[in-house]
Structures are given as C-alpha cells and as structure tokens.
Amino acid sequence: MSDLIQKAATLDAADPLAHFRDKFALRDGLIYLDGNSLGALPKASAAAMMAAVEQQWGEGLISSWNDADWVNAPSRIGDKIAPIIGAGEGEVIAADSTSVNIFKALGAALSLQEGRCVILTEEGNFPTDHYMMQGLERLSGGKISTKAVAGDAILDHLDTDIAVLLLTQVHYKTGAMRDMAAINRAAHEHGVLVIWDLSHSAGAVEVDLTASNADFAIGCGYKFLNGGPGAPAFIYVAKRHQHADAVLAGWFGHARPFAFEEQYDAAPGIERFLCGTPPILGLAALEVGTELMGKADMNAVRAKSLGLADLLITAMQPLCRDHGFALVGEPDRTHYGSHVSFAHPHAYAMAQALKARDVIGDFREPNILRLGLTPLYLRFEDVILAVSRLQAICESGEWDRPEFHARAAVT
Amino acid sequence: MSDLIQKAATLDAADPLAHFRDKFALRDGLIYLDGNSLGALPKASAAAMMAAVEQQWGEGLISSWNDADWVNAPSRIGDKIAPIIGAGEGEVIAADSTSVNIFKALGAALSLQEGRCVILTEEGNFPTDHYMMQGLERLSGGKISTKAVAGDAILDHLDTDIAVLLLTQVHYKTGAMRDMAAINRAAHEHGVLVIWDLSHSAGAVEVDLTASNADFAIGCGYKFLNGGPGAPAFIYVAKRHQHADAVLAGWFGHARPFAFEEQYDAAPGIERFLCGTPPILGLAALEVGTELMGKADMNAVRAKSLGLADLLITAMQPLCRDHGFALVGEPDRTHYGSHVSFAHPHAYAMAQALKARDVIGDFREPNILRLGLTPLYLRFEDVILAVSRLQAICESGEWDRPEFHARAAVT
C-alpha cells in the first residue's frame, strides 16, 4: 500500500484539476464517493441561492421575471450545459425532472416516426427509463409497445418497426459505457431515432452529441453537474428535430406564453420543450454547478477519472483476493464512465460501515458497492484512504455489526 | 376619499390576520397587488433555504435523503396543503409543475373511464390547461378528443361521451368562482370525473374538496401558498381514485423505488403521483409558505379578502366614472376569488405607471388590470393608497409616457 500512497501523492501534485476542490464545501476528513448520486455543494451556491431568495424573489418579486431574467433561465442554463455534452447553442434546455424529460423525448421522437410503434431499450436500464416507456405504452392503449432486450442484442433488434431506442450511455450500476456514435449510426441505418440518457455521463465523461449525430438526449442536474438535490434536469433536441411535438406542451413552451392564446402554438426552438413555469430556485443552484463544471476541460476530467479508477482498482486488489469483493466489468476503464462498482455478498453492510468511517459510497441492488469518482473534488489520496478504511472494516469484521444491516428508506 | 381612509384604518385595526404581515419580507412603501401571480417572501424562507443548502445538501450530502427526510418531503408538504383545501391526509402530494400535474390528472381520470374519450373544458380557461389537453389529444392519435365550450354552457355538454371535465375554480382573469360542489354533482350524474385547477383558489378562498366530493385537483405553489418562483405544484387525488394510472409514472412513484425493479408497480397511495426525483430546494421554500398559510383560518382569510375587494371596488368608483375603468364582473364578490380585475383601454400602461409609483399589479391580455388581494400581507390602507396613486396617474396623464407602453418579455 505504501507504493500506492506515494503514487497517489505524485498524481495529486500533478493534477491540473486540483484547484477545483476548494470550490466545493466538503468537510475535512470526509471522503465522498457518491457525487454520481448527489454532487457536492459548490461554495458559490449558497450565495447564489440567497440572492435568488432575498433579492430576486423578496425584493424584485414578480418583476424578476424580467429584471433578473428568470424567463430565460432554462435556455440560458441549457446553453451552459451544451458545451459539456458537445451540443450546440439552442439545443439544450433545463427543465422538469429527468423522468418527465424522458417522456417528452419519447413523445417527440414518436411524433417524427409515423407508422412505427415500438420503443426499444435494454434490460437493466435505469428503472425510471423503463417506467416512463411503460406509462406511455399504457396511455396509448396498445398503439405503442415497449420492448426490452439484452444489452448485447440491441443492434440485432433494430428494424423498421422500431420508432425509438432509449439507452443510457453510462450504466448506473456497472458503469459500462456505450459507443454513442456507433449506435446512432446503426440505428439511423434502420430509420430508428435514439434518445440518450446522460444521467451518468454529463460532466463525467466526454460526450459529443454533435459529432456522434445524436437525435435526443436527457440528463440529470444533480449528479456530476452539482446542481443540488432534485435539481432540474435537461433535455437536448438536435436542431434538425426541433419541429417535433413535445407532447407535454405547457404554457412556457408556447411561442407567445404571455399572449394567453387558447390554441397551442409551439415555440420555434428548444423552448418548446419547456412545459410549466420554470423552477427558479432549483435553476439558481443548477446554474452555479453548471458554470463550475463548464470551467473544467472535459479531456482533463476524463483523464483524471480514468486515473482515479485505475488507482482504485489496483488498491482494491487485495480486498478482491482476500475479502470477497469482485470488480464489476473490466479493469481497463476506457469503456466505462466515472464510477466503479464492486460486487460483494454484504455490499449493503459494507457501504454502511464505510459511512461510519466517513467514507460515503452507495449500495445498489442486489450486491453492488458503487463508488463514484468525481474529478472536480476527489483527490487520488482520497481513493487510497477509502480503500484502507474498507480494508480495516473487513479485517476487523466491523461490517457485520447489526446496525450496518438495517435498511434505510433510501439506499 | 377621506371617509374611505378612515374606514380602512378601522378595518386594519380590527383585522384578526394583521399579525401575519410581519412574517413577510415586504419593503416599506411597496404595495404588492400581485401575490396571485407570485406570492411574497416569508421571512422564514431564507433561513430554511440556507439550512437546506448548507446543512442538508452541503454537510448531509446524500445521507439527507434519510436523515433530513427529503424522501418524504412531497407527501409531508402535501399533508400540510391538504387542510388548506379541505383534503384528507394522504390525498395531496407536492411535485412537478401545475402543467405536468394536469397531464397526470388527465391521464389518471382517463384510466378510470374506459370507453369515454372526450376531455371537456371551458373556453377562456388558463392556457396551460388547454395546452396540456391538446398535447394529450395529439399523442393519442385521435383516440382522445378535447372540447372547449362557453363557460355558461358547460353543464349542457355533460354526457356519456365525456370522460373528464377540467375546470379552473377561480378564473385567472375575471376572478369568477365556480360552485365546485354543484358542478361535481352534475358531472357525477353523467359519470363524468372532474379535475379542478385550484391555482387561484388554494390559500385564497375556502375550498372543501372532501365536502364537495371532488375527484382530482391540481394547483400552484407560488401564488397564495407563497412557495417561491416556480415552486413545485400539488396534485390531489381522492382516496377512492388512487388506484388510477398516473401515466407519468417515474421511479419515485414506484412502490419500491430503491429496489430498482424493471416493471412498474405503482405505490399504493398518493405517492404514485410522483414522477422523478423530487425538487428538494424548491420544496424547502414551499414548505415554509405552506406552513405559514396553514396557520391562518381560511374563514378569516376569505372574510378579509371580501372586505379588501369591497373597499377596492368602492374606492375605484370615481376612476370607473371619470377615467375609463370598468369593473370585470359584479361588485358583489361572493362568487369571485381573491383578485379584482378592471378593464381599461390602456391597462398595460396603467400597470407600468403604477409600478413606477411602487404599486405592483399586473396586466392580462387584452385590456385587464388585475389586482391581487392577499389577506396575509395586504392592509386595507394599502388598497386606498394604491387607488389614490392610480388616480394621480390618471389625473396627471403620466400613464401615457412612452416608457409605460413598451412591452416586457413577461407581462
């Protein structure tokens, strides 16, 4: 382990992103390996939130829709997310939840695919992706059907019945990463549109929606974008598809919301993918997180993420050998996102025991200890410390205390 | 006018709700007649928001889903909204936008009405209500149709084709208030379910969903509930209808969200009407506003609201006589909500000129000056002051300055 401590110190000393850590409010001693579930608090967020509450809401009141430019917050923030995921200006908007945006993207894609009635996804996709598809299927009364197939058989199921393929780029559990460009290409050959769920990609890996010729994407504001708990999500629609029907078409998606017209007339651009009144307080926090992420070079972020993962996997080898952990996936992380999962029969208790030692990771059913690697605020040193605490937990057997087996409401 | 000043002083002195004003951060001199568009900032909201940001998010991080009970925020706040609108425990949940909740309520109602395919509303309903209906109609590919008829002809159009009637209880422009119990009764006689939009009702007038045998309702968190700009909205589903299909059925509406199952299995109660991850920061502000509203007796709120409206209408009589204002609706406000509208050919400029004199109301197309009366923080004295400033604006002709005619993005 002492070799690895030395290696971590060297890597930290050379880390071009090291200065970002000070931009986050992280307690000394805490090792936070769950930024892929809820990103840490940027120090600037508290002041921005106070300005939104006390000045904009409290003093500006209704006038802040114009004076504080609340009305453009969704598209302004969308344009700040865009470069992080390789999208163009006017192709991304921040609004609603990821789940609601999945529904919008499905509806929009279907509106472009007359005569095609099947929504395809992979088994084991994140549950809400399945659920939103299933809700649309039920609502359609059988007109639309959903199909989930094994992940490695997706390409075999592309045909002219398929309207849309909904895939998550980086798998929430295993971290496995899809080749976006190749899948778009294969899908387009069959006339299939693709919706990418970027929840574990945006701010985590290099994404180039433009170069990969993506159709639609949605993603999460509260993970690697550090937008706060339940932050507004985003939706990307390629310019060429922006005439699609957003379906969840509320007054903020209208071409003239304040004309109060009775007939829906969709805004010409990405604004049509807004629905109700934008969540201004949530957007204020998301804007800070997004701006901070936007200052980091995504090549550097990815390079550090791979470095952290390599170090973690190397450091975990003794625990894999002696204490029942098994790396999920391959040691070469080139085709994975920014978290590393280890299977263990007592993964839940291990996660709880780690928390008691101030290391926060998370558990995913049925047996996964998931460790998120967030290059903006995680140090190589932290990885080594986390593994050494886990080693102590295993060697002492403390993970087996009854309190570490009691399940909380949210795991 | 001096008689009215005296009357206002007497009414203020006897106002049982007067002590609430100090709970809000309102600048001295400002007369805020737009709390029906964006409610004022409760003083306690800033501290609650800071606690949510700095302690819960910053320090608690992911653990706050359990430790700060984030996971139950939507139902906890729903249960605080319930008594304000005469709903029972477990019948209301705070989530998403009003528009998204309209879609959920429509989908749920339709799921209970097999064989019926028409959604009915009134012409002139708030635009987003129309738009969400229209989106559902387009998505259904003609299976569902929408119908908007004159408001006074609604009851004549109830028949066995109608699945669901979507009505706003208090009209956003005129303030006219529907008799909820009578309409529910008439609708139910034809097997029609009713969705009530309570955006201008909740916290503004006495609403008794239980006694009026309501089916579904949705409403706004940022108006009379003072939940902040773009606050999460709420949805009410009567216990007897909670087996309905929420359609926008995301992972937070699942019976076991953290089991990460692939097949949707709706939560048994009101939680099934959640969709994505709840917007925790917006909910933190909404909780403060809702708690404050919950401390006021709704009978007293309604009595004061009617008193404010009477005083306003009386004080406006000279302006109606001499300066072209015309009261929208009847002077007896028993059948109106908590805002009063006046038509005027230069309503937009009048609203702007009032703003320059620190009186904030709003304009609604095509010619409406809309004045919101929020009993928790408005004094009778404010009403008189606002009218006297408007009188000065009319007498001086200052409303006709060019800058008062320039339209802002949000009106």
Interface residues (C-beta under 8 A of the other chain):
Chain A: A25 R27 Y32 D34 S37 L38 A40 L41 S45 A46 M49 M50 A52 V53 E54 Q56 W57 G58 E59 L61 I62 S63 S64 W65 N66 W70 V71 N72 D96 S97 T98 S99 V100 F103 G107 L110 S111 E123 G124 N125 F126 P127 T128 H130 Y131 M132 Q134 G135 L136 R138 L139 S140 G141 K143 A148 K173 Y222 G228 P229 G230 A231 P232 A233 D245 A246 V247 L248 A249 G250 W251 F252 G253 H254 P257 F258 A259 F260 E261 E262 Q263 Y264 C275 G276 T277 P278 P279 I280 L281 G282 L283 A285 K355 I360 D362 R364 E365 A408 A409 V410 T411
Chain B: A25 R27 Y32 D34 S37 L38 A40 L41 S45 A46 M49 M50 A52 V53 E54 Q56 W57 G58 E59 L61 I62 S63 S64 W65 N66 W70 V71 N72 D96 S97 T98 S99 V100 F103 G107 L110 S111 E123 G124 N125 F126 P127 T128 H130 Y131 M132 Q134 G135 L136 R138 L139 S140 G141 K143 A148 K173 Y222 G228 P229 G230 A231 P232 A233 D245 A246 V247 L248 A249 G250 W251 F252 G253 H254 P257 F258 A259 F260 E261 E262 Q263 Y264 C275 G276 T277 P278 P279 I280 L281 G282 L283 A285 K355 I360 D362 R364 E365 A408 A409 V410 T411
